[in-house]
Every structure is written in C-alpha cells, then in structure tokens.
Amino acid sequence: EVQLQASGGGWVQPGGSVRLSCTYSGFQLGELAIGWFRQAPGKEREALSCMGTNARSAYYDDSVKGRFTISSDDAKNTVYLQMNSLKPEDTAIYYCAADSFLYYVCSGRDPPSDVAHWGQGTQVTVSS
C-alpha cells in the first residue's frame, strides 16, 4: 500500500525558510514520481515541484522556481521541499503526492485530480 506522510509546516516570517518532508512507503522512488502541491484558501490545488521517476530530473512551477528545491534521501525514503524567500502568498496547505504520471500533472497537461496517491497536508503560514 502506498503511503505518504508530509511534515515540517508551521509559521514563518516573510523572507524566511522552511523545509518540508514527505516520508513514503509501499514503493521505490523509481517506480513512482513524487511531487509537492499546495492549496490556498479559495484556490485550486496547484503543482509546485515534481521529481521524475529517475529521481534526477525535476520540474518547478514558475511561481517557486529559484526559491524552492526538491530533493530526496533514498535511504530514509523521504523527499524534501526546501522553501526559501517565503512570501505571504506562499501561505497554503502543502501536500506531497505520488503517481506514475505525476510529471504530466506538474507540467499542467493533466489535472491534480488525476493523481493516485496523496499524503495529508501540512500547513505553512507566512506572515509577520
């Protein structure tokens, strides 16, 4: 059974940094692609960053490119999202997700509703 557990959210001041963690089980990173999404109040869930099944390629949405970095630690079955230079508009619930075709969702070809596996969300609040 595929399981995903996101953690690391909290409150941070504008300009600050947070690192989210997504611990996964039930699959190997090369079998499914993993990515990060977020959903702000009143907005649709959006893709932020996805790691390809080869665990070397990565996709970033323009809104986070240069500020967020996705990485993985295979020994710990964990994927991270390092978020720097945070802005109030980054406030949202952040989710990790896994799917064989996640890259198509990240690129915008397919909707997030197509994603097969979701972890529970972790809240990130950016405010002064």
C-alpha positions in Angstrom: 0.0 0.0 0.0 1.3 3.4 -1.0 1.5 5.8 1.9 2.8 9.4 2.1 3.3 11.4 5.3 4.1 15.2 5.0 5.5 17.2 7.8 7.5 20.3 8.6 5.0 23.0 8.2 4.4 25.9 10.5 4.6 29.7 10.8 7.4 31.7 9.3 8.1 35.3 8.7 8.3 36.7 5.1 11.7 36.1 3.7 12.2 33.0 5.9 12.7 29.4 5.1 11.0 26.1 5.8 11.9 22.6 4.8 9.0 20.1 4.3 9.5 16.4 4.4 7.5 13.6 2.8 8.1 10.1 4.0 6.9 7.5 1.7 6.3 3.7 1.8 4.9 1.0 -0.4 7.1 1.8 -3.4 10.6 2.8 -4.6 11.2 6.3 -5.8 12.0 5.0 -9.3 8.6 3.3 -9.6 6.5 6.4 -8.9 7.3 10.1 -9.3 6.9 12.3 -6.2 5.9 15.9 -6.1 4.7 18.8 -4.0 1.4 20.7 -4.3 -0.3 23.3 -2.4 -3.8 24.7 -1.9 -4.5 28.1 -0.6 -8.0 29.1 0.8 -10.4 29.6 -2.0 -8.0 28.4 -4.7 -7.4 25.2 -6.6 -4.7 22.8 -5.7 -1.6 23.6 -7.8 1.6 21.8 -8.6 4.9 23.2 -7.3 7.6 20.8 -7.9 7.9 17.2 -9.1 10.8 14.8 -9.2 10.8 12.4 -12.1 10.9 8.6 -11.7 14.6 8.7 -12.5 15.0 10.9 -9.4 17.3 13.2 -11.3 15.0 15.4 -13.2 12.9 18.0 -11.5 10.1 20.3 -12.5 9.3 23.6 -10.9 6.4 25.9 -11.3 7.4 29.4 -12.3 6.0 30.8 -9.0 8.6 28.9 -7.0 11.5 28.5 -9.4 14.7 29.7 -7.8 13.2 29.7 -4.3 12.1 26.1 -3.8 14.2 23.0 -4.2 13.1 19.4 -4.3 15.5 16.7 -3.2 15.4 13.1 -2.0 17.1 10.8 0.5 16.5 7.3 -0.7 18.0 5.7 2.5 15.3 7.5 4.5 12.5 7.1 1.9 12.0 10.8 2.2 11.5 13.6 -0.3 12.1 17.2 0.8 10.9 20.6 -0.3 13.3 23.4 0.8 11.4 26.7 0.6 13.4 29.9 0.8 12.5 33.6 0.5 9.0 32.8 1.5 6.2 35.3 0.8 2.8 35.8 2.3 1.2 34.4 -0.9 3.0 31.1 -0.2 0.6 30.5 2.7 -1.3 27.3 2.0 -1.7 23.7 2.9 1.2 21.8 1.3 0.7 18.2 0.0 3.0 15.6 -1.3 1.8 13.2 -3.9 2.9 10.2 -5.9 1.9 8.8 -9.3 3.5 7.1 -12.3 2.5 10.1 -14.5 3.0 12.9 -12.0 5.2 14.8 -14.3 2.2 15.3 -16.7 0.3 16.8 -13.8 3.2 19.0 -12.8 3.6 20.3 -16.3 0.0 21.2 -16.5 -1.1 18.6 -19.1 -3.2 16.7 -16.5 -5.2 18.0 -13.5 -4.2 17.3 -9.9 -7.4 15.2 -9.6 -5.7 12.6 -11.7 -3.0 11.9 -9.1 -3.4 8.5 -7.5 -1.8 8.9 -4.1 -1.8 11.9 -1.7 -0.4 12.5 1.7 -2.2 14.5 4.3 -1.4 18.2 4.1 0.8 20.3 6.3 0.0 24.0 6.8 2.6 26.7 6.0 1.7 30.2 7.1 3.9 33.1 6.1 3.2 36.3 7.9 4.7 39.0 10.1 
